[in-house]
Amino acid sequence: MLKSNLPDIMKEKNITYEELQYLANTAPDTIARARDSRIATCTLRTLEKFAEALRVDVHDLFHQIPCKVNKK
């Protein structure tokens, strides 16, 4: 499972939804999706746009949470 770091990065850089929408040329619903677990549904190109706009690496936008495996 992927967890988005976008809210933290936006807060750290003091970037609003509207500013990111303009800088990355994306729709508000795309930003909303990228801010939660739905980031996994974003295309790589969209993540690249966010990374370029925020001046971070793509891999900084999210981190992976290990899946729990049920052992029997």
N, C-alpha and C positions, 0 to 999 in steps of 0.2 A: 504494500500500500504506500502511496506517495502522500506526503504532507507538504502543503504549500508554505514557503517562507515569504511569499509576496506581501502579506500584511505587515510583517516585521520590517521588510526592506523599504516598503512605502513609508512607514512611520519613521524609520531611521533617516530617510532622505527627504522627509517632509513633502511627499508627493501625494496629491489628491487623486481620486478617481478621474476627475475631469482632466487633470494634467497628464496622467498616464494615458488616458484615452487619446488625447491629442498627440503626445510624443510617440506613442506606439501605433497610432492610426488603427485602433481597434474599437469595437463596440463595448459599451458598459457591461453588457451581460457576459462578454468574454472575460473581462477583468474580474467580475464576480465569480465566474467559474474557476478562474486561475487562483483565486484567493482561498479556496477550500479544497477538499479532497477531489473535486472534479477536475483539478489541474491535470490529472492523468488523461483526461479527454482532450486536452489542448494539443494542437499540432506543434511540431517542432518549430515551424516557421513562426507561429504565434509566440512561443516561448523565446525565440530569438529576438523578436520585436521588443518584448518586455525587457529582456536582458540589455539590449542596445539602448533603450530609452532610459533604463536605470543605471547604466554603466556598471553592470555586474556580469559574471559568467552565467551561462544558462544553468549550470548545475547548482548555482547559488539560490535559484528560485524554488527549489524543493529538496526534500530529503526523504529517504526511504525508511519506512517503519517495517521491521521484520514481521513476517506473517507468523502467527502462532501455529505450530503443528501439534495436533493431538496425537500423543503417543499412547498406544494401547498395550 
